[in-house]
């Protein structure tokens, strides 16, 4: 399902390598958000068409409601590696406003988000993102296309909001269970979730498993087992 959304926010445009490409897309209202003071005059000079649409702000602290007057917007960017996970958590908090996220991440992070259950890479971000977004790992970008080349490969993923308005469970508890489980990922869920299980019948096979063995649907079912007692 593709969301027809013409509002586009690019996070961290820097010198505008991606911006240049985004500006060629038809019917797009583009805003760019940048916190690097050096980059802003450069962008203003090289992309006069962006006049009035360069926002000097930290996305993690921004009020997403005001960016496009409360309208939904697509997020794109070559995300700064050190905060790329936080950017996704912020998008998750605003998932009703953000139908799509397309971005370049450090390859390991991109793979983790797209990873199915069962591996060491699968973790908190995989489960929380997959609960609300359909994730496609698009392609890997070699270090050598950058100047200077970074020490790591990059991966581009596209996340498109799924049909779920909400999860069919207590969403706060779902998040808490996912985080508690993966924070002690070597333990079985019976052990890592001990503090939540005082009144719960733990005979279900879920409790003998480790968190990476559970899919989003399993975590929903587990949340309901725990909250329905």
N, C-alpha and C positions, 0 to 999 in steps of 0.2 A: 504494500500500500504506500503510495507516494503522497506526501503532504504538499499540497499546492500552497506554498508560503513564500511570499515575495520579500519578506523582511529577512535580512541576513546580517549577522554580527560577526565580524572577524576579530578574534582575540589575538593580540600580540603581533600586529602586522610587520613590525620592525622596519625594514627598508622596502617593503611592499612587493616582495617576490610573488606572493600569492594574491595580493590585492589587485595587481595588474591583471591577473587572469580573471578574478571575480568581477572586475569592472566590465569585462567583455560580455558577461552573461546578460541576456535580454530580460527586461522586466524585473530587475532586482533592485530593492532599496537597500543599499549597503551602508552600514556604519562600521567604523573600526575603533577598537579600544586598545589603547597603548599606555603603559606607565613609564616608558623610557623617554625622558625629557629630550634626549638627543634625537630620537626618531621623529618626533612630532613636526619640527620645522622641515625636515627632509620630506615627510609625507605631504605636508601642505604645499611645498614647492613642486614636487614631482607629480602630485595628483590633485591639481586645482579643483577637479570635479568633486572631490570629497569635502570641499569647503563646508563647514558647519556640521560635518558628520564624523569628525575625528574627536573621540571622547578620551580625555586624559583621565583615566580611572583604572582602578584595580578591579577586574571582573569579580574576584572573590568577595569584594566589599560593596559591589555595585547593587543598586536596587533594580532588579530585572523588570519590575512592573513599569518603570518609567522609560525604559530604553526605546521602546516603540509605542509609547502611550498605551501600554497594557495589551498590545496585540502580540500574538505569537511570533517567534523569530527562530530562524535556523542559526546554529552556532557553527563556525568554521575556524580553523586556525592551524598553524604549525605551532603546537602548544609548547610552551617552555617546559622542558622535561621535569624540572624540580617541582612544578606545581600542577602537572597534568592530571594527577588523580584528584586533587582538590577541585580542579575545574569541573571534572565529571560529577563529583559529589554535589557541587553547587548546581549543576544542571539537573541532577536528580531531585534536589529540593525544589526546583522550579519546572518540573517535568510537564506541568500543564501548559506552560508557555513555550516549551522548546520541543517541537515535533521532530527535530532532526539535529544530529551532531555529526559533522564530518571533520576529521582532524588527523594530523600527523603526530604520532607519539613515538617515544623510544620503542623499538620493535618489541621488547619484552612486555611492555605495558599494553601495547596494542594486542599482542597475542593473548595476554591474560584476560582482557575484557571479552575477547571472542571465544575463549577456551570452553569446551564442553566439560561436564563433570568428569572426575576420574584422575586428574593429574595434579602434580605439585603446583602448576601455574594457576590452576583454578582457585579463586579466592573470593574475598569479600566483594571486591569491585565487579568480578565476573557475575556473581549471583545478583547483586543489586541492580546492575545495569541490564542484565538479561531479563530481570523481572518486568521491566517496563519498556525495553527497547529491543528491536530485532537487530542483531549485530552482524555486519559483514566485514570480514577482513579483506580489504581491497587489493593492496599490493605492498611489497617491501621496497624501500628506497635505499639504494646503496650509499655508503658514506661519501663516495667520491663525487657525487653530484653537488656537494656543498663545498664552499670555499670560505674559510678553511674547513677541511673535513672533520666532522665530530668523531669521537672514538667509538660511536655505536651506530648501528643501522637503525633506520626508522621504519615504522609501519603505518599505513593509512587505513583507518577504519571508518565505516559509516554506520551510524546508529539511528534507526528510524523507530519512532514511538509506536508501540503496539496498541491493540484495541482496548487494553485494560484501563479503565478509569482508576480503579483501585484494586489491590489484591484481595482475594476472598478470605481474608484473615485479618487479625489485628496487626496493622502494618508496623506500628512501633515495636511490638514484640518480635515480629519477623526480623526487623533490622537488628534488634538486640541479640536474637538467637544466632543469626548469621555471624555477627561480630564476635560473640563469645565463643562460638564453635571454632572459627578460624584463628582466633587469637591463641588457642591451644590446640592447633590442628593435629598434633600427634595423638591426642587423647580421643577416646570414644566420646560421643555426644552425651552419654550418660554421665561421664566424669566432667566434661567441660561445662555442661549446663546444670551441674548439681544444684546450684543456688536457686534455680527456677523450678526444681522438680519435687519439692517437699510433698505435694499432694497428688503427684502424677503417677499413674500406672506406667512403669517404664518397661513393660514386657514387649512392646512393639520393636520389631527388628531395627528401626531407625536408631534406637539408643545404643546399639552395639556397633554402629558405623562411625566412621570419621567424616568430618564435614565435606571433604572433597568428593565423597561418594554420593552426595545428595544433589539432585537437580533443583531448579527453582520450584517445581511442583511439589517435590518432596519436602522442601523447607516450608512451603505453605501448609502442607498436611501436618508436618511436625508442629508448626505454630498452633494449629487448631487442636492438636492432641494436648498441647501444654495449656492452652488458654481455656479449653472447654471443661476443665476439671472443676 
